[in-house]
Amino acid sequence: MENSLIYMDHSATTPMREEVLEVMLPFFRERYGNPSSLHAPGRAVRAAVEEAREKTALALGADPGEIFFTSGGTESNNIALRGVAKRRGTKGHIITSSIEHHAILDVCRDMEKQGYSVTFLPVDNQGRVNPADVEKAITADTFIISIMFANNEIGTIQPIAEIGAIAKSRGVLFHCDAVQAIGQLPVDVRELNLDLLSLSAHKFNGPKGVGALYKKKKTPLSPLYNGGGQEGKLRPGTENVPAIVGLGRAIELAASELPSKADRLTKLRERLIEGLLVIDDVLINGHRELRLPNNVNASFKYIEGESILLGLDLQGVAVSSGSACSSGSLDPSHVLSAIGLDHATSHGSIRFSLGLGNSESEVDQVIEIIKPVVERLRKMSPTYHS
């Protein structure tokens, strides 16, 4: 990463830590055995995979036997929802929220086409799901509830423990897409009454292309495809050993640094919010307190968010105009629409997500860089009147 770059798009992906790369490298070279092989090289690699499993379990308050490695959050989400449905064998009812990541929404919409019924719960104007709405939505056919831990666009944290308690009391499985939360917030699967949880390593300074699914013991789940006995037959195929080892080290580091990291990022977040609110006609989206420590989502009225993004990019500042997974779309963000923003305001939104390497100095630089960018764009805007 160039020294001149100010990277504030950590919710899209994070730079991999040197400590993570160091533990991965031997598994590309001298430690290349197949973990399913019975010979000494294979056994040594199997031991490394199991060590990563133990580290992941420890970070989540789970048992190692409840951790299954995948290619990332999207695959974990698919295995969780479709795998439970496949094991069940009959069509039923799913509850989720209207602001989930597309890795949940698109799965649910596809399952609707297959005959499942789905309730997409509304959120309030800060992006929170009401647990009472979850309870009201449960029917005799409800077999799974899937609510994200924290939103990837506006950073709002959901009442997961309350929803988990409701799901448990009603005998409904509870899945949580925790991709944005791991490495940012403490997550204990037992305390939260979770049956299933998805995570992805590249969101907490690990490698891309690897993630994990937590599956509570005895949770009924069928594999989506066949082809081997790896990962308890739940995710067949030779394991991506270097990436799995990297995930284990990354989650170990993230868990050990959680309190200090959250405190540091929260201070930077608030400094950035204060600086942005000095600019006229700026709205901060999402819950002001119950939000990810690193997330700032701001709407700049009368101008396009992508124009701001490009203006910042030209000056070496990397941010996002929404979810990196759907930023090519001209449609307004489904998340911002769900919290009540009109199309024009939604299109004027920017997500700043802080992380490793960001400092007070960088925050101050970004505030000073963005002011003239906004001023110039507003002068060109046909809807702006100063």
C-alpha atoms as one frame of an Amber mdcrd trajectory, in Angstrom:
protein
   0.000   0.000   0.000   1.435   3.378  -0.999   2.292   5.738   1.822   0.355
   8.556   0.144  -2.896   6.576   0.164  -5.407   7.213   2.926  -7.437   4.002
   2.968 -10.841   4.307   4.634 -12.682   1.391   3.036 -11.943  -1.338   5.588
 -15.545  -2.593   5.492 -14.944  -3.617   1.866 -11.674  -5.364   2.659  -8.667
  -4.950   4.918  -4.910  -5.087   4.339  -3.462  -8.406   5.431  -1.194  -8.159
   8.443   2.455  -9.149   8.157   2.025 -11.576  11.059  -0.676 -13.341   9.071
   1.354 -13.545   5.870   4.334 -14.947   7.809   2.404 -17.959   9.107   0.869
 -18.603   5.673   4.040 -18.652   3.570   5.405 -22.062   4.692   2.165 -23.711
   3.533   2.726 -22.476  -0.010   6.229 -23.907  -0.080   7.727 -26.528   2.212
   4.558 -27.542   4.110   2.510 -28.497   1.063   1.047 -31.833   2.169  -2.621
 -32.665   1.748  -4.281 -32.564   5.187  -6.247 -35.709   4.302  -3.055 -37.726
   3.675  -1.971 -40.163   6.357   1.791 -39.702   5.903   3.895 -37.358   8.041
   3.687 -34.311   5.719  -0.107 -34.677   5.580  -0.434 -35.108   9.340   1.660
 -31.980   9.961  -0.612 -29.931   7.736  -3.727 -31.440   9.341  -2.393 -30.308
  12.720  -2.095 -26.733  11.398  -5.678 -26.754  10.111  -6.941 -28.023  13.463
  -4.939 -25.366  15.304  -6.647 -22.690  13.180  -9.988 -24.299  14.004  -9.197
 -24.096  17.714  -8.210 -20.425  17.447 -11.418 -19.608  15.584 -13.526 -21.484
  18.124 -11.811 -19.722  21.022 -12.523 -16.304  19.501 -16.240 -17.150  19.216
 -16.755 -18.995  22.509 -17.417 -22.188  20.523 -16.001 -25.719  20.457 -13.533
 -26.601  17.663 -15.913 -29.277  16.379 -18.468 -26.543  15.660 -16.212 -24.653
  13.201 -16.271 -25.440   9.473 -14.004 -23.634   7.019 -15.483 -22.222   3.803
 -14.488 -19.848   1.001 -15.973 -16.836   2.817 -19.100 -15.177   4.134 -21.213
 -15.749   1.036 -20.633 -19.489   0.992 -21.167 -19.720   4.753 -24.497 -17.905
   4.407 -25.593 -20.211   1.582 -24.651 -23.338   3.516 -26.485 -22.059   6.598
 -29.806 -21.181   4.930 -29.932 -23.707   2.118 -28.332 -26.463   4.203 -30.939
 -26.194   6.953 -33.714 -26.107   4.346 -32.293 -29.126   2.516 -32.041 -31.153
   5.722 -35.602 -30.199   6.659 -36.893 -31.589   3.392 -40.107 -29.590   3.278
 -40.796 -25.971   2.335 -41.192 -23.534   5.189 -40.894 -19.956   6.426 -37.738
 -17.820   6.798 -37.444 -14.549   8.729 -34.763 -12.008   7.853 -34.429  -8.218
   7.682 -34.787  -5.775   4.815 -31.205  -4.496   5.270 -29.251  -7.746   5.076
 -26.237  -8.106   2.821 -27.038  -9.434  -0.656 -25.390 -12.706   0.404 -28.532
 -13.242   2.502 -31.164 -11.286   0.546 -30.379 -12.926  -2.781 -30.392 -16.388
  -1.217 -33.784 -15.711   0.375 -35.235 -14.358  -2.871 -34.004 -17.415  -4.723
 -35.541 -19.671  -2.087 -38.832 -17.792  -2.496 -38.811 -18.859  -6.151 -38.401
 -22.445  -4.950 -41.549 -22.223  -2.832 -40.291 -21.016   0.540 -41.995 -18.036
   2.180 -39.814 -15.198   3.486 -40.609 -12.291   5.804 -38.300  -9.312   5.257
 -38.655  -7.351   8.490 -38.575  -3.550   8.415 -36.107  -1.499  10.455 -36.456
   1.844  12.209 -34.897   5.045  10.870 -31.597   4.117  12.527 -31.523   0.668
  10.970 -32.518  -1.458  13.968 -34.759  -4.499  13.860 -37.401  -4.591  16.596
 -37.221  -7.957  18.433 -41.000  -7.750  18.948 -41.399  -7.758  15.157 -39.333
 -10.931  14.986 -41.538 -12.646  17.544 -44.740 -11.557  15.781 -43.453 -12.889
  12.454 -42.837 -16.432  13.750 -45.349 -18.973  12.495 -45.707 -22.736  12.835
 -43.738 -23.052   9.561 -40.803 -20.825  10.583 -37.624 -22.891  10.600 -34.861
 -20.270  10.578 -34.265 -16.603  11.444 -31.290 -14.827   9.878 -30.333 -11.365
  11.148 -26.941  -9.724  10.590 -24.869  -8.683  13.606 -24.009  -5.253  12.222
 -24.884  -3.610   8.935 -22.147  -3.312   6.335 -23.311   0.085   5.041 -24.508
   2.098   8.029 -22.822   0.143  10.832 -25.932  -0.265  13.001 -25.642  -3.123
  15.520 -28.689  -5.365  15.898 -30.190  -6.691  19.183 -28.812 -10.164  18.511
 -28.984 -11.454  22.099 -32.674 -10.501  22.384 -33.533 -12.081  19.039 -31.518
 -15.165  19.973 -33.500 -15.567  23.180 -36.777 -15.307  21.246 -35.636 -17.852
  18.651 -34.542 -20.282  21.358 -37.811 -19.942  23.289 -39.813 -20.609  20.115
 -37.651 -23.514  18.947 -36.509 -21.748  15.753 -32.932 -21.899  14.459 -31.049
 -18.590  14.523 -28.341 -17.669  12.019 -26.239 -14.509  12.154 -24.170 -12.993
   9.347 -21.372 -11.615  11.536 -18.978 -10.772   8.704 -18.713  -7.083   9.685
 -18.691  -7.701  13.443 -15.805 -10.149  13.858 -12.702  -8.173  14.736 -14.786
  -5.124  15.655 -17.030  -6.365  18.474 -16.958  -9.185  21.038 -18.993 -12.151
  19.781 -19.909 -15.112  22.011 -22.120 -17.639  20.267 -23.342 -19.158  23.557
 -24.383 -15.855  25.129 -26.153 -14.846  21.913 -28.037 -18.167  21.559 -26.758
 -18.620  18.018 -27.139 -21.859  16.089 -25.206 -20.669  13.041 -22.786 -17.806
  12.355 -20.884 -16.699   9.240 -17.531 -14.916   9.089 -14.928 -13.923   6.487
 -11.178 -13.519   7.105 -10.497 -10.577   4.797 -12.679  -8.330   6.956 -10.270
  -8.641   9.907  -6.869  -8.363   8.218  -6.718 -11.952   7.044  -6.587 -13.422
   3.513  -9.366 -13.253   0.944 -11.174 -16.376  -0.185 -11.562 -18.032   3.208
 -14.207 -17.890   5.916 -15.929 -20.081   8.434 -19.355 -21.258   9.507 -20.089
 -21.880  13.160 -22.651 -24.654  13.541 -23.867 -25.440  17.023 -23.708 -29.139
  17.835 -26.777 -31.071  16.643 -27.975 -28.235  14.415 -29.560 -30.079  11.459
 -27.644 -29.141   8.326 -27.015 -30.898   5.015 -24.108 -30.177   2.637 -24.984
 -28.322  -0.541 -22.751 -30.525  -2.662 -20.829 -33.764  -2.430 -17.332 -34.883
  -3.249 -15.367 -35.748  -0.146 -15.288 -35.973   3.600 -13.541 -32.675   4.339
 -14.990 -30.333   6.957 -17.258 -33.014   8.321 -18.620 -33.537   4.788 -20.273
 -30.127   5.136 -17.864 -28.401   2.754 -16.143 -31.089   0.655 -12.961 -30.413
  -1.284  -9.289 -30.135  -0.366  -8.895 -27.370   2.187  -7.267 -24.055   1.309
  -4.613 -24.630   3.949  -2.545 -21.404   3.661  -5.717 -19.310   3.869  -7.139
 -21.321   6.782  -3.888 -20.926   8.707  -4.028 -17.193   7.932  -7.616 -16.964
   9.162  -6.622 -18.639  12.425  -3.802 -16.185  13.052  -5.877 -13.164  12.000
  -8.812 -14.002  14.277  -6.414 -14.751  17.140  -4.818 -11.304  16.767  -8.185
  -9.580  16.310  -9.636 -11.178  19.448  -6.613 -10.293  21.571  -6.714  -6.640
  20.483 -10.478  -6.099  20.578 -10.948  -3.726  23.518  -8.069  -1.398  22.634
  -8.879  -1.467  18.916 -12.556  -0.676  19.476 -11.671   2.237  21.740  -9.156
   3.652  19.240 -11.495   3.341  16.270 -14.479   4.786  18.152 -12.441   7.911
  18.945 -11.414   8.243  15.294 -15.012   7.657  14.203 -16.336  10.417  16.429
 -13.581  12.790  15.305 -14.532  12.148  11.684 -18.255  12.591  12.361 -17.660
  15.899  14.143 -15.553  17.146  11.242 -18.110  16.146   8.626 -21.007  17.750
  10.505 -19.252  21.109  10.206 -20.207  20.938   6.513 -23.764  22.152   5.807
 -26.496  19.665   4.885 -24.713  16.516   6.016 -26.635  13.642   7.638 -25.064
  10.770   9.585 -26.891   7.531   8.791 -27.367   4.686  11.241 -27.532   4.563
  15.018 -25.250   7.144  16.629 -24.139   4.913  19.525 -25.076   1.337  18.626
 -22.838   1.194  15.571 -19.592  -0.429  14.515 -16.606   1.410  16.006 -15.122
   1.984  12.548 -18.195   2.998  10.524 -19.265   6.462   9.372 -21.992   6.678
   6.735 -22.775  10.253   5.708 -25.206  11.745   3.196 -24.158  14.969   1.466
 -27.345  16.561   0.201 -27.685  17.888  -3.362 -24.737  15.930  -4.806 -23.850
  12.414  -5.934 -21.888  10.162  -3.619 -19.929   8.636  -6.488 -18.775  12.108
  -7.557 -17.477  12.681  -4.027 -15.820   9.254  -4.087 -14.025  10.052  -7.349
 -13.023  13.490  -6.087 -11.483  11.932  -2.989  -9.885   9.157  -5.029  -8.068
  11.729  -7.182  -6.497  13.046  -3.969  -5.481   9.652  -2.627  -8.422   8.928
  -0.330 -10.219   5.575  -0.710 -13.821   5.403   0.524 -17.032   3.726  -0.662
 -20.380   4.932  -1.942 -22.069   1.889  -0.364 -21.485  -1.821  -0.264 -18.487
  -2.829  -2.366 -20.508  -5.837  -3.521 -23.133  -3.700  -5.244 -21.472  -0.325
  -5.844 -21.805  -0.762  -9.620 -25.573  -0.449  -9.346 -27.377   2.802 -10.157
 -30.238   1.866  -7.850 -30.315   3.566  -4.451 -28.974   1.524  -1.545 -31.627
  -0.860  -0.228 -30.309  -0.133   3.267 -30.668   3.641   2.996 -34.108   3.261
   1.424 -35.140   0.992   4.312 -34.241   3.658   6.894 -36.376   6.204   5.054
 -33.942   8.222   2.940 -35.252   9.522  -0.381 -33.451   8.526  -3.580 -31.556
  11.805  -3.963 -30.207  11.746  -0.408 -29.314   8.067  -0.717 -27.313   8.755
  -3.855 -25.343  11.419  -1.967 -24.034   8.970   0.620 -20.465   7.940   1.384
 -19.219   5.198   3.697 -15.968   5.796   5.535 -14.710   2.675   7.310 -11.644
   2.940   9.513  -9.068   0.345  10.424  -5.444  -0.640  10.673  -3.119   2.275
   9.930  -5.669   5.083  10.176  -4.768   7.942  12.511  -6.088  11.249  13.830
  -3.868  12.997  11.296  -5.466  11.048   8.436  -8.962  11.806   9.719  -8.122
  15.517   9.832  -6.648  15.359   6.327  -9.778  13.718   4.943 -12.002  16.366
   6.512  -9.923  19.125   4.932  -9.803  17.355   1.554 -13.545  16.672   1.375
 -14.707  20.221   2.155 -13.646  21.787  -1.184 -14.757  18.654  -3.056 -18.287
  19.048  -1.666 -18.261  22.807  -2.260 -17.195  22.386  -5.908 -19.798  19.690
  -6.599 -22.596  21.690  -5.018 -21.787  24.701  -7.178 -22.356  22.415 -10.176
 -25.558  20.916  -8.768 -28.863  22.133 -10.289 -30.699  21.334  -7.017 -28.382
  23.248  -4.655 -29.158  26.778  -3.510 -26.638  28.307  -1.098
